[in-house]
Amino acid sequence: MESIRTMLIVQFLNRSITDQFRPYFEIIYVFEFFFLLLFPVVAIRIMQATWRTTSYHRNIRLRIIVSSVLAIAYTSARVFILFHQ
């Protein structure tokens, strides 16, 4: 259990670690934030197209839609973590 806790603490980057590489991490954060904002728009379009198609079985369509909803939830959680950093 201790190794899992240590791994999570090590992978969480805060400003005190990234300040010495300030311009590089700011550029990375801007790119990440752009893609995080772009993803829900694309995912909603995919969900709409999946719901309207009739060539897939209903269970496959629901599986794609639920996976997209979970991915949007992960993306919004990542945005909150990015603002917290």
PDB file of N, CA, C and O in Angstrom:
ATOM      1  N   MET A   1       0.819  -1.194   0.000  1.00  0.00           N
ATOM      2  CA  MET A   1       0.000   0.000   0.000  1.00  0.00           C
ATOM      3  C   MET A   1       0.862   1.257   0.000  1.00  0.00           C
ATOM      4  O   MET A   1       0.504   2.259  -0.618  1.00  0.00           O
ATOM      5  N   GLU A   2       1.972   1.205   0.677  1.00  0.00           N
ATOM      6  CA  GLU A   2       2.861   2.369   0.750  1.00  0.00           C
ATOM      7  C   GLU A   2       3.420   2.727  -0.620  1.00  0.00           C
ATOM      8  O   GLU A   2       3.577   3.906  -0.937  1.00  0.00           O
ATOM      9  N   SER A   3       3.721   1.719  -1.437  1.00  0.00           N
ATOM     10  CA  SER A   3       4.284   2.008  -2.759  1.00  0.00           C
ATOM     11  C   SER A   3       3.262   2.673  -3.660  1.00  0.00           C
ATOM     12  O   SER A   3       3.620   3.530  -4.469  1.00  0.00           O
ATOM     13  N   ILE A   4       1.994   2.295  -3.537  1.00  0.00           N
ATOM     14  CA  ILE A   4       0.952   2.936  -4.338  1.00  0.00           C
ATOM     15  C   ILE A   4       0.804   4.392  -3.924  1.00  0.00           C
ATOM     16  O   ILE A   4       0.696   5.268  -4.783  1.00  0.00           O
ATOM     17  N   ARG A   5       0.796   4.664  -2.637  1.00  0.00           N
ATOM     18  CA  ARG A   5       0.678   6.034  -2.150  1.00  0.00           C
ATOM     19  C   ARG A   5       1.869   6.872  -2.608  1.00  0.00           C
ATOM     20  O   ARG A   5       1.696   8.023  -3.009  1.00  0.00           O
ATOM     21  N   THR A   6       3.058   6.315  -2.554  1.00  0.00           N
ATOM     22  CA  THR A   6       4.255   7.024  -2.996  1.00  0.00           C
ATOM     23  C   THR A   6       4.198   7.301  -4.488  1.00  0.00           C
ATOM     24  O   THR A   6       4.587   8.380  -4.936  1.00  0.00           O
ATOM     25  N   MET A   7       3.711   6.330  -5.264  1.00  0.00           N
ATOM     26  CA  MET A   7       3.618   6.512  -6.699  1.00  0.00           C
ATOM     27  C   MET A   7       2.659   7.650  -7.029  1.00  0.00           C
ATOM     28  O   MET A   7       2.947   8.462  -7.908  1.00  0.00           O
ATOM     29  N   LEU A   8       1.524   7.722  -6.336  1.00  0.00           N
ATOM     30  CA  LEU A   8       0.569   8.788  -6.600  1.00  0.00           C
ATOM     31  C   LEU A   8       1.122  10.149  -6.207  1.00  0.00           C
ATOM     32  O   LEU A   8       0.870  11.137  -6.898  1.00  0.00           O
ATOM     33  N   ILE A   9       1.863  10.219  -5.125  1.00  0.00           N
ATOM     34  CA  ILE A   9       2.448  11.488  -4.702  1.00  0.00           C
ATOM     35  C   ILE A   9       3.534  11.927  -5.679  1.00  0.00           C
ATOM     36  O   ILE A   9       3.649  13.118  -5.972  1.00  0.00           O
ATOM     37  N   VAL A  10       4.323  11.002  -6.182  1.00  0.00           N
ATOM     38  CA  VAL A  10       5.402  11.347  -7.110  1.00  0.00           C
ATOM     39  C   VAL A  10       4.840  11.835  -8.439  1.00  0.00           C
ATOM     40  O   VAL A  10       5.401  12.748  -9.044  1.00  0.00           O
ATOM     41  N   GLN A  11       3.750  11.246  -8.902  1.00  0.00           N
ATOM     42  CA  GLN A  11       3.216  11.612 -10.210  1.00  0.00           C
ATOM     43  C   GLN A  11       2.403  12.899 -10.184  1.00  0.00           C
ATOM     44  O   GLN A  11       2.056  13.419 -11.244  1.00  0.00           O
ATOM     45  N   PHE A  12       2.095  13.420  -9.025  1.00  0.00           N
ATOM     46  CA  PHE A  12       1.351  14.666  -8.917  1.00  0.00           C
ATOM     47  C   PHE A  12       2.334  15.827  -8.916  1.00  0.00           C
ATOM     48  O   PHE A  12       3.065  16.029  -7.946  1.00  0.00           O
ATOM     49  N   LEU A  13       2.350  16.581  -9.994  1.00  0.00           N
ATOM     50  CA  LEU A  13       3.281  17.703 -10.116  1.00  0.00           C
ATOM     51  C   LEU A  13       2.613  18.974  -9.599  1.00  0.00           C
ATOM     52  O   LEU A  13       1.484  19.286  -9.975  1.00  0.00           O
ATOM     53  N   ASN A  14       3.302  19.689  -8.752  1.00  0.00           N
ATOM     54  CA  ASN A  14       2.785  20.972  -8.305  1.00  0.00           C
ATOM     55  C   ASN A  14       3.718  22.087  -8.776  1.00  0.00           C
ATOM     56  O   ASN A  14       4.749  21.833  -9.399  1.00  0.00           O
ATOM     57  N   ARG A  15       3.339  23.308  -8.469  1.00  0.00           N
ATOM     58  CA  ARG A  15       4.089  24.456  -8.982  1.00  0.00           C
ATOM     59  C   ARG A  15       5.496  24.552  -8.405  1.00  0.00           C
ATOM     60  O   ARG A  15       6.386  25.083  -9.069  1.00  0.00           O
ATOM     61  N   SER A  16       5.722  24.065  -7.213  1.00  0.00           N
ATOM     62  CA  SER A  16       7.066  24.164  -6.639  1.00  0.00           C
ATOM     63  C   SER A  16       8.064  23.290  -7.396  1.00  0.00           C
ATOM     64  O   SER A  16       9.258  23.589  -7.418  1.00  0.00           O
ATOM     65  N   ILE A  17       7.587  22.224  -8.011  1.00  0.00           N
ATOM     66  CA  ILE A  17       8.475  21.366  -8.801  1.00  0.00           C
ATOM     67  C   ILE A  17       8.684  21.937 -10.197  1.00  0.00           C
ATOM     68  O   ILE A  17       9.791  21.873 -10.731  1.00  0.00           O
ATOM     69  N   THR A  18       7.634  22.495 -10.792  1.00  0.00           N
ATOM     70  CA  THR A  18       7.708  22.922 -12.189  1.00  0.00           C
ATOM     71  C   THR A  18       8.136  24.369 -12.372  1.00  0.00           C
ATOM     72  O   THR A  18       8.331  24.794 -13.510  1.00  0.00           O
ATOM     73  N   ASP A  19       8.290  25.145 -11.308  1.00  0.00           N
ATOM     74  CA  ASP A  19       8.644  26.559 -11.464  1.00  0.00           C
ATOM     75  C   ASP A  19      10.031  26.773 -12.064  1.00  0.00           C
ATOM     76  O   ASP A  19      10.253  27.770 -12.751  1.00  0.00           O
ATOM     77  N   GLN A  20      10.944  25.879 -11.823  1.00  0.00           N
ATOM     78  CA  GLN A  20      12.280  26.075 -12.397  1.00  0.00           C
ATOM     79  C   GLN A  20      12.287  25.848 -13.914  1.00  0.00           C
ATOM     80  O   GLN A  20      13.199  26.308 -14.601  1.00  0.00           O
ATOM     81  N   PHE A  21      11.283  25.146 -14.437  1.00  0.00           N
ATOM     82  CA  PHE A  21      11.145  24.936 -15.880  1.00  0.00           C
ATOM     83  C   PHE A  21       9.910  25.675 -16.385  1.00  0.00           C
ATOM     84  O   PHE A  21       9.138  25.141 -17.181  1.00  0.00           O
ATOM     85  N   ARG A  22       9.735  26.878 -15.927  1.00  0.00           N
ATOM     86  CA  ARG A  22       8.484  27.600 -16.112  1.00  0.00           C
ATOM     87  C   ARG A  22       8.003  27.703 -17.559  1.00  0.00           C
ATOM     88  O   ARG A  22       6.857  27.322 -17.801  1.00  0.00           O
ATOM     89  N   PRO A  23       8.743  28.166 -18.511  1.00  0.00           N
ATOM     90  CA  PRO A  23       8.132  28.315 -19.840  1.00  0.00           C
ATOM     91  C   PRO A  23       7.769  26.978 -20.480  1.00  0.00           C
ATOM     92  O   PRO A  23       6.799  26.901 -21.234  1.00  0.00           O
ATOM     93  N   TYR A  24       8.524  25.936 -20.195  1.00  0.00           N
ATOM     94  CA  TYR A  24       8.258  24.645 -20.826  1.00  0.00           C
ATOM     95  C   TYR A  24       6.968  24.023 -20.298  1.00  0.00           C
ATOM     96  O   TYR A  24       6.145  23.541 -21.075  1.00  0.00           O
ATOM     97  N   PHE A  25       6.796  24.035 -18.994  1.00  0.00           N
ATOM     98  CA  PHE A  25       5.587  23.447 -18.433  1.00  0.00           C
ATOM     99  C   PHE A  25       4.359  24.293 -18.729  1.00  0.00           C
ATOM    100  O   PHE A  25       3.260  23.751 -18.852  1.00  0.00           O
ATOM    101  N   GLU A  26       4.515  25.590 -18.847  1.00  0.00           N
ATOM    102  CA  GLU A  26       3.375  26.428 -19.212  1.00  0.00           C
ATOM    103  C   GLU A  26       2.894  26.093 -20.620  1.00  0.00           C
ATOM    104  O   GLU A  26       1.688  26.044 -20.866  1.00  0.00           O
ATOM    105  N   ILE A  27       3.811  25.864 -21.533  1.00  0.00           N
ATOM    106  CA  ILE A  27       3.441  25.477 -22.897  1.00  0.00           C
ATOM    107  C   ILE A  27       2.754  24.118 -22.893  1.00  0.00           C
ATOM    108  O   ILE A  27       1.755  23.924 -23.586  1.00  0.00           O
ATOM    109  N   ILE A  28       3.280  23.182 -22.123  1.00  0.00           N
ATOM    110  CA  ILE A  28       2.664  21.855 -22.034  1.00  0.00           C
ATOM    111  C   ILE A  28       1.262  21.964 -21.441  1.00  0.00           C
ATOM    112  O   ILE A  28       0.338  21.307 -21.922  1.00  0.00           O
ATOM    113  N   TYR A  29       1.091  22.782 -20.406  1.00  0.00           N
ATOM    114  CA  TYR A  29      -0.221  22.942 -19.790  1.00  0.00           C
ATOM    115  C   TYR A  29      -1.215  23.588 -20.755  1.00  0.00           C
ATOM    116  O   TYR A  29      -2.393  23.229 -20.758  1.00  0.00           O
ATOM    117  N   VAL A  30      -0.760  24.524 -21.560  1.00  0.00           N
ATOM    118  CA  VAL A  30      -1.655  25.157 -22.534  1.00  0.00           C
ATOM    119  C   VAL A  30      -2.110  24.139 -23.576  1.00  0.00           C
ATOM    120  O   VAL A  30      -3.293  24.088 -23.914  1.00  0.00           O
ATOM    121  N   PHE A  31      -1.186  23.334 -24.086  1.00  0.00           N
ATOM    122  CA  PHE A  31      -1.569  22.297 -25.049  1.00  0.00           C
ATOM    123  C   PHE A  31      -2.531  21.286 -24.415  1.00  0.00           C
ATOM    124  O   PHE A  31      -3.525  20.897 -25.028  1.00  0.00           O
ATOM    125  N   GLU A  32      -2.234  20.874 -23.209  1.00  0.00           N
ATOM    126  CA  GLU A  32      -3.111  19.910 -22.540  1.00  0.00           C
ATOM    127  C   GLU A  32      -4.497  20.504 -22.308  1.00  0.00           C
ATOM    128  O   GLU A  32      -5.505  19.832 -22.528  1.00  0.00           O
ATOM    129  N   PHE A  33      -4.551  21.747 -21.870  1.00  0.00           N
ATOM    130  CA  PHE A  33      -5.836  22.392 -21.628  1.00  0.00           C
ATOM    131  C   PHE A  33      -6.630  22.547 -22.918  1.00  0.00           C
ATOM    132  O   PHE A  33      -7.849  22.378 -22.918  1.00  0.00           O
ATOM    133  N   PHE A  34      -5.946  22.868 -24.023  1.00  0.00           N
ATOM    134  CA  PHE A  34      -6.617  22.974 -25.318  1.00  0.00           C
ATOM    135  C   PHE A  34      -7.245  21.642 -25.713  1.00  0.00           C
ATOM    136  O   PHE A  34      -8.399  21.602 -26.139  1.00  0.00           O
ATOM    137  N   PHE A  35      -6.497  20.556 -25.576  1.00  0.00           N
ATOM    138  CA  PHE A  35      -7.032  19.250 -25.937  1.00  0.00           C
ATOM    139  C   PHE A  35      -8.121  18.796 -24.967  1.00  0.00           C
ATOM    140  O   PHE A  35      -9.059  18.105 -25.366  1.00  0.00           O
ATOM    141  N   LEU A  36      -8.002  19.178 -23.704  1.00  0.00           N
ATOM    142  CA  LEU A  36      -9.051  18.836 -22.748  1.00  0.00           C
ATOM    143  C   LEU A  36     -10.346  19.580 -23.047  1.00  0.00           C
ATOM    144  O   LEU A  36     -11.428  19.042 -22.812  1.00  0.00           O
ATOM    145  N   LEU A  37     -10.261  20.787 -23.551  1.00  0.00           N
ATOM    146  CA  LEU A  37     -11.464  21.517 -23.941  1.00  0.00           C
ATOM    147  C   LEU A  37     -12.026  21.027 -25.269  1.00  0.00           C
ATOM    148  O   LEU A  37     -13.236  21.078 -25.489  1.00  0.00           O
ATOM    149  N   LEU A  38     -11.165  20.560 -26.142  1.00  0.00           N
ATOM    150  CA  LEU A  38     -11.602  20.079 -27.448  1.00  0.00           C
ATOM    151  C   LEU A  38     -12.260  18.706 -27.357  1.00  0.00           C
ATOM    152  O   LEU A  38     -13.165  18.402 -28.134  1.00  0.00           O
ATOM    153  N   PHE A  39     -11.818  17.879 -26.424  1.00  0.00           N
ATOM    154  CA  PHE A  39     -12.305  16.505 -26.351  1.00  0.00           C
ATOM    155  C   PHE A  39     -13.809  16.378 -26.118  1.00  0.00           C
ATOM    156  O   PHE A  39     -14.439  15.585 -26.817  1.00  0.00           O
ATOM    157  N   PRO A  40     -14.436  17.112 -25.172  1.00  0.00           N
ATOM    158  CA  PRO A  40     -15.890  16.945 -24.996  1.00  0.00           C
ATOM    159  C   PRO A  40     -16.694  17.305 -26.239  1.00  0.00           C
ATOM    160  O   PRO A  40     -17.723  16.686 -26.509  1.00  0.00           O
ATOM    161  N   VAL A  41     -16.241  18.290 -26.992  1.00  0.00           N
ATOM    162  CA  VAL A  41     -16.940  18.654 -28.223  1.00  0.00           C
ATOM    163  C   VAL A  41     -16.908  17.487 -29.205  1.00  0.00           C
ATOM    164  O   VAL A  41     -17.926  17.142 -29.806  1.00  0.00           O
ATOM    165  N   VAL A  42     -15.742  16.888 -29.362  1.00  0.00           N
ATOM    166  CA  VAL A  42     -15.604  15.748 -30.269  1.00  0.00           C
ATOM    167  C   VAL A  42     -16.376  14.545 -29.737  1.00  0.00           C
ATOM    168  O   VAL A  42     -17.025  13.836 -30.506  1.00  0.00           O
ATOM    169  N   ALA A  43     -16.310  14.314 -28.440  1.00  0.00           N
ATOM    170  CA  ALA A  43     -16.994  13.155 -27.854  1.00  0.00           C
ATOM    171  C   ALA A  43     -18.509  13.281 -27.977  1.00  0.00           C
ATOM    172  O   ALA A  43     -19.191  12.285 -28.222  1.00  0.00           O
ATOM    173  N   ILE A  44     -19.038  14.472 -27.812  1.00  0.00           N
ATOM    174  CA  ILE A  44     -20.484  14.663 -27.955  1.00  0.00           C
ATOM    175  C   ILE A  44     -20.911  14.415 -29.391  1.00  0.00           C
ATOM    176  O   ILE A  44     -21.965  13.826 -29.630  1.00  0.00           O
ATOM    177  N   ARG A  45     -20.107  14.856 -30.351  1.00  0.00           N
ATOM    178  CA  ARG A  45     -20.420  14.573 -31.761  1.00  0.00           C
ATOM    179  C   ARG A  45     -20.395  13.072 -32.048  1.00  0.00           C
ATOM    180  O   ARG A  45     -21.247  12.557 -32.772  1.00  0.00           O
ATOM    181  N   ILE A  46     -19.423  12.382 -31.482  1.00  0.00           N
ATOM    182  CA  ILE A  46     -19.342  10.928 -31.664  1.00  0.00           C
ATOM    183  C   ILE A  46     -20.545  10.251 -31.012  1.00  0.00           C
ATOM    184  O   ILE A  46     -21.098   9.302 -31.566  1.00  0.00           O
ATOM    185  N   MET A  47     -20.949  10.732 -29.843  1.00  0.00           N
ATOM    186  CA  MET A  47     -22.113  10.148 -29.177  1.00  0.00           C
ATOM    187  C   MET A  47     -23.388  10.374 -29.991  1.00  0.00           C
ATOM    188  O   MET A  47     -24.232   9.482 -30.078  1.00  0.00           O
ATOM    189  N   GLN A  48     -23.533  11.552 -30.584  1.00  0.00           N
ATOM    190  CA  GLN A  48     -24.707  11.818 -31.414  1.00  0.00           C
ATOM    191  C   GLN A  48     -24.718  10.932 -32.654  1.00  0.00           C
ATOM    192  O   GLN A  48     -25.755  10.374 -33.014  1.00  0.00           O
ATOM    193  N   ALA A  49     -23.578  10.805 -33.299  1.00  0.00           N
ATOM    194  CA  ALA A  49     -23.502   9.959 -34.490  1.00  0.00           C
ATOM    195  C   ALA A  49     -23.743   8.492 -34.146  1.00  0.00           C
ATOM    196  O   ALA A  49     -24.373   7.767 -34.916  1.00  0.00           O
ATOM    197  N   THR A  50     -23.248   8.061 -33.003  1.00  0.00           N
ATOM    198  CA  THR A  50     -23.450   6.680 -32.578  1.00  0.00           C
ATOM    199  C   THR A  50     -24.917   6.418 -32.276  1.00  0.00           C
ATOM    200  O   THR A  50     -25.438   5.355 -32.612  1.00  0.00           O
ATOM    201  N   TRP A  51     -25.585   7.371 -31.648  1.00  0.00           N
ATOM    202  CA  TRP A  51     -26.985   7.181 -31.300  1.00  0.00           C
ATOM    203  C   TRP A  51     -27.871   7.147 -32.543  1.00  0.00           C
ATOM    204  O   TRP A  51     -28.867   6.424 -32.568  1.00  0.00           O
ATOM    205  N   ARG A  52     -27.526   7.912 -33.565  1.00  0.00           N
ATOM    206  CA  ARG A  52     -28.356   8.002 -34.768  1.00  0.00           C
ATOM    207  C   ARG A  52     -28.149   6.851 -35.749  1.00  0.00           C
ATOM    208  O   ARG A  52     -29.021   6.583 -36.576  1.00  0.00           O
ATOM    209  N   THR A  53     -27.026   6.180 -35.670  1.00  0.00           N
ATOM    210  CA  THR A  53     -26.764   5.116 -36.628  1.00  0.00           C
ATOM    211  C   THR A  53     -27.606   3.884 -36.309  1.00  0.00           C
ATOM    212  O   THR A  53     -27.946   3.634 -35.153  1.00  0.00           O
ATOM    213  N   THR A  54     -27.931   3.133 -37.329  1.00  0.00           N
ATOM    214  CA  THR A  54     -28.695   1.898 -37.141  1.00  0.00           C
ATOM    215  C   THR A  54     -27.894   0.672 -37.545  1.00  0.00           C
ATOM    216  O   THR A  54     -28.389  -0.451 -37.447  1.00  0.00           O
ATOM    217  N   SER A  55     -26.677   0.872 -37.992  1.00  0.00           N
ATOM    218  CA  SER A  55     -25.884  -0.268 -38.447  1.00  0.00           C
ATOM    219  C   SER A  55     -25.239  -1.030 -37.293  1.00  0.00           C
ATOM    220  O   SER A  55     -24.825  -2.175 -37.475  1.00  0.00           O
ATOM    221  N   TYR A  56     -25.145  -0.423 -36.115  1.00  0.00           N
ATOM    222  CA  TYR A  56     -24.607  -1.106 -34.938  1.00  0.00           C
ATOM    223  C   TYR A  56     -25.747  -1.625 -34.070  1.00  0.00           C
ATOM    224  O   TYR A  56     -26.846  -1.071 -34.069  1.00  0.00           O
ATOM    225  N   HIS A  57     -25.474  -2.675 -33.346  1.00  0.00           N
ATOM    226  CA  HIS A  57     -26.446  -3.192 -32.386  1.00  0.00           C
ATOM    227  C   HIS A  57     -26.594  -2.193 -31.239  1.00  0.00           C
ATOM    228  O   HIS A  57     -25.668  -1.440 -30.935  1.00  0.00           O
ATOM    229  N   ARG A  58     -27.758  -2.195 -30.614  1.00  0.00           N
ATOM    230  CA  ARG A  58     -28.045  -1.224 -29.559  1.00  0.00           C
ATOM    231  C   ARG A  58     -27.055  -1.332 -28.399  1.00  0.00           C
ATOM    232  O   ARG A  58     -26.656  -0.311 -27.837  1.00  0.00           O
ATOM    233  N   ASN A  59     -26.656  -2.538 -28.036  1.00  0.00           N
ATOM    234  CA  ASN A  59     -25.708  -2.694 -26.929  1.00  0.00           C
ATOM    235  C   ASN A  59     -24.348  -2.087 -27.260  1.00  0.00           C
ATOM    236  O   ASN A  59     -23.703  -1.503 -26.389  1.00  0.00           O
ATOM    237  N   ILE A  60     -23.914  -2.218 -28.495  1.00  0.00           N
ATOM    238  CA  ILE A  60     -22.637  -1.617 -28.909  1.00  0.00           C
ATOM    239  C   ILE A  60     -22.746  -0.098 -28.879  1.00  0.00           C
ATOM    240  O   ILE A  60     -21.824   0.590 -28.441  1.00  0.00           O
ATOM    241  N   ARG A  61     -23.870   0.414 -29.344  1.00  0.00           N
ATOM    242  CA  ARG A  61     -24.052   1.865 -29.317  1.00  0.00           C
ATOM    243  C   ARG A  61     -24.056   2.395 -27.889  1.00  0.00           C
ATOM    244  O   ARG A  61     -23.429   3.415 -27.600  1.00  0.00           O
ATOM    245  N   LEU A  62     -24.761   1.704 -26.995  1.00  0.00           N
ATOM    246  CA  LEU A  62     -24.788   2.138 -25.594  1.00  0.00           C
ATOM    247  C   LEU A  62     -23.413   2.032 -24.952  1.00  0.00           C
ATOM    248  O   LEU A  62     -23.038   2.869 -24.131  1.00  0.00           O
ATOM    249  N   ARG A  63     -22.676   1.017 -25.321  1.00  0.00           N
ATOM    250  CA  ARG A  63     -21.324   0.873 -24.765  1.00  0.00           C
ATOM    251  C   ARG A  63     -20.417   2.024 -25.209  1.00  0.00           C
ATOM    252  O   ARG A  63     -19.632   2.536 -24.411  1.00  0.00           O
ATOM    253  N   ILE A  64     -20.520   2.425 -26.459  1.00  0.00           N
ATOM    254  CA  ILE A  64     -19.728   3.558 -26.960  1.00  0.00           C
ATOM    255  C   ILE A  64     -20.145   4.847 -26.252  1.00  0.00           C
ATOM    256  O   ILE A  64     -19.297   5.656 -25.876  1.00  0.00           O
ATOM    257  N   ILE A  65     -21.448   5.033 -26.075  1.00  0.00           N
ATOM    258  CA  ILE A  65     -21.939   6.256 -25.437  1.00  0.00           C
ATOM    259  C   ILE A  65     -21.524   6.313 -23.968  1.00  0.00           C
ATOM    260  O   ILE A  65     -21.085   7.360 -23.493  1.00  0.00           O
ATOM    261  N   VAL A  66     -21.657   5.209 -23.249  1.00  0.00           N
ATOM    262  CA  VAL A  66     -21.265   5.193 -21.836  1.00  0.00           C
ATOM    263  C   VAL A  66     -19.762   5.406 -21.695  1.00  0.00           C
ATOM    264  O   VAL A  66     -19.315   6.103 -20.784  1.00  0.00           O
ATOM    265  N   SER A  67     -18.985   4.813 -22.589  1.00  0.00           N
ATOM    266  CA  SER A  67     -17.535   5.030 -22.556  1.00  0.00           C
ATOM    267  C   SER A  67     -17.197   6.492 -22.813  1.00  0.00           C
ATOM    268  O   SER A  67     -16.280   7.036 -22.198  1.00  0.00           O
ATOM    269  N   SER A  68     -17.929   7.126 -23.715  1.00  0.00           N
ATOM    270  CA  SER A  68     -17.696   8.542 -23.991  1.00  0.00           C
ATOM    271  C   SER A  68     -18.069   9.408 -22.796  1.00  0.00           C
ATOM    272  O   SER A  68     -17.374  10.378 -22.494  1.00  0.00           O
ATOM    273  N   VAL A  69     -19.149   9.073 -22.118  1.00  0.00           N
ATOM    274  CA  VAL A  69     -19.554   9.832 -20.929  1.00  0.00           C
ATOM    275  C   VAL A  69     -18.496   9.703 -19.833  1.00  0.00           C
ATOM    276  O   VAL A  69     -18.152  10.687 -19.178  1.00  0.00           O
ATOM    277  N   LEU A  70     -17.987   8.497 -19.636  1.00  0.00           N
ATOM    278  CA  LEU A  70     -16.931   8.304 -18.640  1.00  0.00           C
ATOM    279  C   LEU A  70     -15.658   9.059 -19.025  1.00  0.00           C
ATOM    280  O   LEU A  70     -14.969   9.597 -18.160  1.00  0.00           O
ATOM    281  N   ALA A  71     -15.349   9.097 -20.313  1.00  0.00           N
ATOM    282  CA  ALA A  71     -14.168   9.835 -20.762  1.00  0.00           C
ATOM    283  C   ALA A  71     -14.348  11.337 -20.547  1.00  0.00           C
ATOM    284  O   ALA A  71     -13.393  12.035 -20.205  1.00  0.00           O
ATOM    285  N   ILE A  72     -15.560  11.830 -20.746  1.00  0.00           N
ATOM    286  CA  ILE A  72     -15.828  13.246 -20.485  1.00  0.00           C
ATOM    287  C   ILE A  72     -15.704  13.538 -18.990  1.00  0.00           C
ATOM    288  O   ILE A  72     -15.195  14.591 -18.607  1.00  0.00           O
ATOM    289  N   ALA A  73     -16.161  12.623 -18.148  1.00  0.00           N
ATOM    290  CA  ALA A  73     -16.009  12.801 -16.699  1.00  0.00           C
ATOM    291  C   ALA A  73     -14.534  12.822 -16.311  1.00  0.00           C
ATOM    292  O   ALA A  73     -14.121  13.641 -15.489  1.00  0.00           O
ATOM    293  N   TYR A  74     -13.741  11.934 -16.894  1.00  0.00           N
ATOM    294  CA  TYR A  74     -12.299  11.945 -16.624  1.00  0.00           C
ATOM    295  C   TYR A  74     -11.671  13.258 -17.095  1.00  0.00           C
ATOM    296  O   TYR A  74     -10.823  13.828 -16.409  1.00  0.00           O
ATOM    297  N   THR A  75     -12.089  13.729 -18.258  1.00  0.00           N
ATOM    298  CA  THR A  75     -11.539  14.969 -18.795  1.00  0.00           C
ATOM    299  C   THR A  75     -11.870  16.148 -17.886  1.00  0.00           C
ATOM    300  O   THR A  75     -11.013  16.993 -17.630  1.00  0.00           O
ATOM    301  N   SER A  76     -13.103  16.211 -17.400  1.00  0.00           N
ATOM    302  CA  SER A  76     -13.453  17.316 -16.500  1.00  0.00           C
ATOM    303  C   SER A  76     -12.693  17.213 -15.179  1.00  0.00           C
ATOM    304  O   SER A  76     -12.314  18.234 -14.606  1.00  0.00           O
ATOM    305  N   ALA A  77     -12.469  16.003 -14.692  1.00  0.00           N
ATOM    306  CA  ALA A  77     -11.668  15.843 -13.478  1.00  0.00           C
ATOM    307  C   ALA A  77     -10.229  16.289 -13.713  1.00  0.00           C
ATOM    308  O   ALA A  77      -9.610  16.889 -12.835  1.00  0.00           O
ATOM    309  N   ARG A  78      -9.709  16.000 -14.876  1.00  0.00           N
ATOM    310  CA  ARG A  78      -8.338  16.418 -15.199  1.00  0.00           C
ATOM    311  C   ARG A  78      -8.247  17.943 -15.294  1.00  0.00           C
ATOM    312  O   ARG A  78      -7.228  18.521 -14.914  1.00  0.00           O
ATOM    313  N   VAL A  79      -9.281  18.593 -15.787  1.00  0.00           N
ATOM    314  CA  VAL A  79      -9.288  20.062 -15.835  1.00  0.00           C
ATOM    315  C   VAL A  79      -9.234  20.628 -14.417  1.00  0.00           C
ATOM    316  O   VAL A  79      -8.509  21.591 -14.166  1.00  0.00           O
ATOM    317  N   PHE A  80      -9.995  20.040 -13.483  1.00  0.00           N
ATOM    318  CA  PHE A  80      -9.958  20.506 -12.098  1.00  0.00           C
ATOM    319  C   PHE A  80      -8.582  20.295 -11.481  1.00  0.00           C
ATOM    320  O   PHE A  80      -8.084  21.156 -10.756  1.00  0.00           O
ATOM    321  N   ILE A  81      -7.973  19.163 -11.765  1.00  0.00           N
ATOM    322  CA  ILE A  81      -6.623  18.905 -11.244  1.00  0.00           C
ATOM    323  C   ILE A  81      -5.624  19.878 -11.854  1.00  0.00           C
ATOM    324  O   ILE A  81      -4.715  20.345 -11.168  1.00  0.00           O
ATOM    325  N   LEU A  82      -5.783  20.184 -13.129  1.00  0.00           N
ATOM    326  CA  LEU A  82      -4.875  21.120 -13.791  1.00  0.00           C
ATOM    327  C   LEU A  82      -4.980  22.509 -13.169  1.00  0.00           C
ATOM    328  O   LEU A  82      -3.965  23.185 -13.003  1.00  0.00           O
ATOM    329  N   PHE A  83      -6.190  22.944 -12.822  1.00  0.00           N
ATOM    330  CA  PHE A  83      -6.348  24.237 -12.161  1.00  0.00           C
ATOM    331  C   PHE A  83      -5.800  24.205 -10.740  1.00  0.00           C
ATOM    332  O   PHE A  83      -5.321  25.220 -10.236  1.00  0.00           O
ATOM    333  N   HIS A  84      -5.866  23.053 -10.099  1.00  0.00           N
ATOM    334  CA  HIS A  84      -5.357  22.934  -8.729  1.00  0.00           C
ATOM    335  C   HIS A  84      -3.834  22.964  -8.688  1.00  0.00           C
ATOM    336  O   HIS A  84      -3.247  23.399  -7.697  1.00  0.00           O
ATOM    337  N   GLN A  85      -3.197  22.508  -9.754  1.00  0.00           N
ATOM    338  CA  GLN A  85      -1.740  22.486  -9.783  1.00  0.00           C
ATOM    339  C   GLN A  85      -1.232  23.898  -9.823  1.00  0.00           C
ATOM    340  O   GLN A  85      -0.021  24.118  -9.852  1.00  0.00           O
TER     341      GLN A  85
END
